[in-house]
Amino acid sequence: MSDFIKGSSVLAALPTLLYLGFYQRRNRLNALNSSSDIAIKTFLSIPYESIVVGVPLIFGLAYFLMKKTERNSDDPNKKNIHTGRVILFGSSLGLILSIIGRFGFDLPAKLFGINEREYSVHIVAPIIYPFIFLYVDKLLSN
């Protein structure tokens, strides 16, 4: 249970929440400066409250599962196996978050303004999130 609490902490989800907050601010300013109701409705349709609650919960679940699989293994080469697991779980986390964001909330179009290549988030997220998850693991393992 402590692994879930560590993984769902604000420090763990901070990188994701930071860039979402940056784009939320930019979109809010664009909506307020725009005279069209479409920009305001698009801004209001983004479920920021679900994102702020959901991202830490997903991080906590991923960190908990990673630690659980780590405890169940008896590998003598734990350092290399641990880094591989962090990268695997980070890629999986990125893919899961990109699928939820794309198909659940249509975030690439609403939040980032990506319309033509909105499926590119499924390629980019599994590449970026292992680095974020390595940061999270380093932060929480101390």
Buried (B, 14 or more C-beta within 10 A) or exposed (E): EEBBEBBBBEBBBBBBBEEBBEBBEEBBEBBEEEEEEEBBEBBEEBBBEEBBEBBBEBBBBBBBBBBEEBEEEEEEEEEEBBEEBBBBBBBBBBBBBBEBBBEEBBBBBBBBEBEEEBEEBBEEBBEBBBBBBBBBBEEBEE
